[in-house]
Amino acid sequence: MRPWRERGAPFGSWLLGPREQRNSLLRLRVQTLLTGSVVIANLIGIAAVIALVTVVIPGPSVFVPELVLVHFVGVPAYVLLALAIGVVRGTRRALRALRWAIEDREPAERDRKATLRVPLRLFVLQAVLWFGGAVVFTTIYAFVLPDAVFKIAFTVVLSGLVVCANAYLLSEFALRPIAARALSTGPPPRRRLVAGVTVRVLMAWALGTGVPVTGLMLVAGFALLRRDVSTDGLAVAVLVLGAITLVVGFFLVLLMARATVAPIRTVRVALGRVERGDLDTEVVVFDGTELGLLQAGFNRMVEGLRERERIRELFGRHVGEEVAREALARGSGLGGEVREVAVLFVDVVGSTTLAATRPPTEVVDLLNRFFAVVVAEVHAHRGVVNKFEGDAALAVFGAPADLPDAAGTALAAARSMGRRLRDEVTECAAGIGVAAGPAVAGNVGAEHRYEYTVIGDPVNEAARLTEVAKSAPGRVVAAMRAVERAGAGEAARWRVVEETTLRGRTEPTRIAVPVEEALG
């Protein structure tokens, strides 16, 4: 079964492509997105450092002659080296962990864990590079320009935190197609491998709001300690850091929100399809957090619904759709109730000879064609085939669901069934008997194994009438009591032809046949 696709974007974005894509295209897509994620995150961090150092954070200028070599050689060299390490090493390690997907292999448990750890490893790698730079340059400025230590340390740490957060969220987005393959063999591992939804929200708050506001407080404290900070400088710092809070906070919250909403949207739209009756719906599990558990739980729920529907369909085929619906609606249990019903019994003539003179497979094929006509006519007249007994069948009209004219519909079904059997199943003949009256309808058997059936005089009478029908001209007969209970239109189609005492009964039964047969 092919999972449903939401407008061609099963992973929440068209950038991630379709669910089924060539391994070469998957590798190119993932490598491009991962590299782009790391580069974009670092460029944002570098731009933030330049802006903060030059115009935002108050304090002495860092551009002094003693540090020219550091500014124009050391800083660019470290930035390029760190960027190369972050991109090359980070991407290479990620692709090594994702090799199973690129080679189209089933993921082992260690492969699943390694795949879900990739964003965290990129986070750690960026943290090491940026905080390593903070240590290196803070140490240099501590010896040459001690008054600028706060400015350098605060700037690099703040920018590094933003880079790490962006790298984590962007790489997690880029890896959705492969995470989906890793999670296709089971739900996310219990062991915490990735940040959960709560951690995502706290991360977005801390890096988008908490850290910049803390920076504002530190700048204010720095201004109080150093009386030489001008009002204009402090105003610029507040305005720029406020703008950073708004822009960076918005961007991080947007990434977090999209990462949270994407799996929820797939489940929401898939639920709508299930409500419309499409039980073949399945969502792609691509999130490693609690939302991935939600996606996997939805798939398990739909699988259970499909299984329930198969059982209900199979149950309905065994006991009849009406009986199945009644059991599901009212529950089950032993016992029954008196109902006004009509019973139709049909039995093949000469079944013993038929079985002795034909191969078993041919007999089964013949009986299947025979019962196909019987079931079709009973259902067409709103009856229920209660049971098959070898080469015979018992149909009930008026139970378990009420039927306004149970006797009339049973008689109409008998006439139509007789004509079709004579025309469509010419290899054998069958007797059809119809009776009507009060009977007990309900579950009979033991507590752990029972069946729905109808017990009473109409059942016995219909069975005995079938024996009479086998020798009748049209092989369709009914008890006159059934005709009298039928509506005027159907009753007019039957005529009494004789009165006889059926086998096993003490009272005589008036026997009626269809008018066309009586006239014939």
N, C-alpha and C positions, 0 to 999 in steps of 0.2 A: 504494500500500500504506500503510495507516494504522499508525503505530508502536504497539507494545504499551504499555499503560498499567499501571503498578503501583498497583493499588487506587485508581485515580482520581487519583493524585498523581505524575505523571511527573517533577516537578521536586524530589521529595523531601519535599514538605510540602503539606498541603491548603490552606494560606494562599495559595499561589501559583496555585491554580486548575488547570483542565484545560489540556491543550496547545492545543486549539482554543477560543478565546474571542473575543467581539466586541472590536473595537479600542477602543470607548468604555469597555468594562469593563476592558480591559487597561490603558488609560491611567489610569483611576481607581485600579485596584489598585496599579500601580507608583508612582503619585504618592503615594498614601496610605502605602504601605510605606516609600518613600524619606523622606517627611516625618517619619513616625513614627521611622524609624531615626535621623535627625539629632536630633530632639527628645529621644528617649530617651537617646542618647549624651551630649548636653549636660546634661540634667537629672542624670544620674549624675555628670558632672564637677562640676557646681555643688554638688551635695550633698557630694561628696568635699572640695571646697575649704572649705566651711563647717565640716565636721567636723574637718579637719586644722588649720585656723587657730584654731578656738576651743578645742579640747580635746586635740588630739593632739601637735602639734609644740611642744616646750618653747621657752621664750623669753618676751620681754616681750609684754604684751598689745598688740594692734594697735588696740584701741578706745580711742583717746586723743582729747581734745577738738579737737586741731588737725586731725584727720582725719574729723571728723563729716560734713562736706560730701562728702568722698570716699566714705565708707561708705554714706551714705543717698541720694546723688545720682549720684556718678560711677560707682560699681560697678554699681548697678542699670541705669543708662543704658547702660553699655558691654555688660553682659550681654544686655539686651534687643536692643541694636543688633547685637551679634555673633550672637545667636540668630536674629534676623530675616534677617541677611545669609546666615547658614549655611543656613537653611531655604529662603528665597525664591530667593536666587541659586544655591545648590547645586541645588535641585530644578529651577529654570528651565533652568540649563545642562544638567542631565541630560536633561530632556525634549527640549531642542533636539537633543542628540546622538541621542536615540531617536526622532526624528520619523519616520524611514523606517519603523519598525515600527508606529507609531500610524497612519500613512497607508497601511499595508499595501503597501509597496514592497519590491522586492528590494534587499537591502543591497549597496552598492558596497564596495570594499575599505576606503575611508576611513570608511564607516559602521560596518563591523565593528570597526575599530580604535578609533573614537570610543566605541562601545558598551562595549567591554572596558576602556576607560580611565576610565569614569565612577566606579567605586569609588576609584580612585587620585586622581582630581581632587577628590572629596569629602574624602579623607584630607588632601590638600594644603591645601584651603580651611579645614578645621577646624584644621589645624596653624598656618596663618597667623593665624587669629583668636585662638587660645589663646596662642600664643607672642607675638603682638602685645600681648595683654593683660598677659602676664608682663613684657614690656619696659616698658610704660606704668606699671603700678602699682609695679614694683620701683624705677623711677626716682623716682616720687613719694615712696616710703618711704625711699629713700636720702637725700633732703633733709630729711625731717621726722622719721623714726624709723629711723636707720641700723641699730639692733640687730635690727630685724624684717625686714631685707632677705632673710636666708637663709630665714626662715619663709615669706615671700610667694613668693619665687622657686621654692623647692622645691615648695610646695603647688600653685602654678599649673602648673608644668611637669609634675609627676607626674599631676595631673588631666587636663591637656591630652593627654598621651600615651595615657591610658586612653580619652579621648573619641575620639581619632583612630583607635585600633584598633577600638573598637566601631563607629564610623561606617563604617569600611572593611568589616568583616565583615558587618554588618547590611545595608549597601547591596548588597554582592555577593550576599547571599541574596535580597534584594528583586528584583534584576535577572535572576534565573535565566530567567524566561519569555522575556525579550527576548534574553538571551544565547544561548538555545537557537535562536531564529530567526536570529541573526547567525552562529551556528556551523553552521546547517543546510546552508549552501552550501559548507562545507569545514571542516577541522580548525582549531584555534586557530593564528593566525599564528606564524611562527617567532620573530619579534621579540618580546621580552619586554614585554608590555603590562600584565600583572597579576602579583601575587605568586605564585610557585610554591608547591608543597606545602612545600618546605623552608623558604621564607621565612615561610609561614603558621605553621609550628611554632615557628620562632625568634621570630616576633612575639608569639605567645601566651606563650612562655617569658619573653621580655624584659619585656613589659608586665604579665604576671600574676605573675611571680616576681622577675625581675631588678631591675626598677625599685623595687618595694617593699622588697626586701632591701637594695638600695643606699640607699634612704631610711633604713632602720634603721641602717645603718652610718654615714650622715651624722649622724643624730640622736645616735648614740653618740659620734662625734667631736666634735660640737657640745657635748655634755655634758662631755667631757673638757677642752675649751678653756674652757668657761664653768663655773666652779666653783659658780655660783649655781643650777644646775639641781637641783631636788629629786629624791629617789629616787622619790617618788610620781609626779611629772611624767614621769620617764624610764620608769617602769613602764607608765603610761597610754599613752605613745607607742609602746612596744614592743607592748603588747597590741592597740592599735587598728591599727597598721600590720601586725601579724601577721594580724589578722582581715581586713584589706583584702587581704592577700596570698592568704589562703584563698578569700575570696568572689570577688574580681575575677579571681584566677587560675583558679578553677573556671569562672567564667562565660566567660572568654576561651577557655579550653581546650575548653569545651563547644561554643562557636560554631565553633572551628576543627575540632573532631572531627566535628560535624554537616556542615560544609562539605566535609570529606574523605570521610566515610562515605556521604553521599547518592549521589554518582555511582558509588561502588563497589557500593553495594547494588543500584542499577538494573542494573549489569552482571552481578552475581552471580545475581540472580533471573532475568534474561534468559538467562543461560547454562543455568539449569535448564530453561527452556522449550525451548532448542535441544537439550539432551540428550534431551528427550522427543519430539523430532522436529518441533517447530514452527519451521520455517526462515523463517516470515514475521515473526519477532520482530525488533524494532528498538528501540533505546533512544534517548531524547532526549538530545542532546549539549547540556549547559547549563553546563559548567565550562570556564573559559578556561585552566586550568593543565594539568599533565601528565595529570591525571585526565580532562580533556576529550579529550586525545589517546587515552587508554584507551577512552573511550566511542566515539569516532570509529573507532578501530581495531577495536572489537568489531563495529560496523556493517559495516565493510569485510570482516571475517572472515565474517560471516553472508552477506553478498552473494556472497563467493567460494564459500561452501558451497551457496548457491542455484544459482549458475552451474554448480558441479560436479554438483549433483543433476540439473539440466537436461541437461547433457552426458551424464551416466550414463543418464538416461532415454532420451534420443535415441539414444545408442549402443546401449542395449538393444533399442530398437525396430528399429534397422537390422540388428543381428546376432543378436538374440535375447537374452533375459535370462540364460539359462544361460551363453551364450558370454561375455556382458559380465561376469558375476560371476566366471567362470573367469579371464578376462583380468585383472581387478582383483586377484584373489587370488594368481595365479601369475606375473603380469607378462606381457610379450609378447615375441615373437621368432619367427623363422622356424623351421620344422621341425615334426615331429609324432610320434605314437606309434601303434603298432598297437593297435586296440581291437576288441572284439567288438560289432558294431553291427547294427541293423536299419535299412533304408532304405525310405522310402515316397516314391514319385514319383507326382504327379498332373498330368494334362495335359488341357486342354480339347479336345473333339472338334470338328473343323471350324473352327478358329480363323481360318483365312484367309477362309473364306466369311463368318464372323461379322463380321470387320473390314470386308469389302467391302460388306456389305448393311446395316450400321447406322452411324449417325453416331458419330464418335470419342467424344463425351461419353457417349453411351449405352453404348458398349463399355467405357469406363473404369468407369462405374457398375456394369455387370454383373460385370466382373472383381473390383471391390472387394467386392461381395456374395459372389461365389464364394470369394475368398480369405478373407473373414471366417469362413466356415464351415470352411475348411481350417485356418486358424490356431487357431480355437477347439477343434477336435477334436484337433489335435496337442498343444496345451497341456494339454487335459483329460487326455490320456494320457501326460503328462510327457515329451513329445518336444520337439524344437527345429526350427523352420522355418529351414533353413540358407540358403536363397536362393530368390528368385523369378526365373523366367526367362521373361519375357513373359507367356504364359498358362499357365505351368507352375510347379510348386513342388516343391522337394526338402526332405523332412523326415528328420531323423536321430533315432534312439532309441538311447541308450547312450553318447553323446558330446555335449558334453565331460564331462557328469556321468555316472557309472555308473548303470546301471539293471538291477535283478536279472533281469527277464524282458523284455529289449529286444524280442525277436522277438514275444512274446505281446502286448505293448502296441502294437506297430506293427500287428499283424494286427487287434486290436480297434479301433484308430483307423481303419483302412481300412474295416472293415465299417460303423462308425458314420458315418464321413464319406460313404460311398456312399449310405446311406439319406438323410442330411440333404440332400445335393446333389440327389438325385432329388425330394425333397419341397419344398425351399426355393428352389432355383435351377433352375426348370423351363425357362428360356429356352435353356439349353445343357446338354450332357452332357460328362462327363469320364471318362477312364480312369485307374484307380488300380492301381499295381503295387507289390508288397512283396517285398523280398529281404533276406537276412541272411547274416552271415559276417564274417570279419576284414577290417578296412580301416584305412588310415592316416588319423588325424584330427589336424589341426593347421593352422598358418598357412602359407599358400602365397602367393608373390608376390615383391616386391622388398623391400629393407630399409625403405624409406619408404612403401610402400603394399602391404598384403597383406590377405588375408581368411581367416577360419577356414572350413575345408571338410573334406569326407571324400572320400578317393580310394581306389578299389579295385573289385574285381569286383562286390560287392553293389550299388554305385551304377550301374554299367553294366547289370547284370541288371535292376534295378528300372525303369530307363528303357526297356529293351526290353520288359519285361512290360507297361508302360503301353500300348504299341502293340497288344499282344494284347488288353488289357482293353477297348480302344475297340470291339471287335467282339464281346465276350463279353456274355451276357444281362444280368448285373448290373453290368458294367463294373468289377468288382473282382476281381483275380487276385493270386496270390502264388506264389513258388517254394516247392516242397515242402521244400527245405532250411530255409526260414524256419519252416514249420509244424513240422518236426521239432525245431527249436531252441526252440519255444514251450512254455509250460507245458501240462500235460495238459488243463486246462479249456478253454483257447483252441484248442488243436490239435484237439480233438474237434469244433469248429465248422467245420472245413475238410475238403474231399474232393478227391482227385486226379481230374481229368477228362481230361487228355491229357498227352502228352510230345512236345515239339517242340524243334527247334534254333533258338534266337533269332538274329536278324540280328546278324552280327559275332561270333558265338561258335562254338566248335568242338564243344562237348559239348552233348548234349540237356538240356533242362530239363523237369522234371516240374511241371506247372502245376496249382495247386489253386484252388478257388473256395469261398466260403462255402456251408455245407450247404444253407441255404434256397434259394440260387440253383441249386445242383446238383439239388435235388429238384424245383425249378420247371421 
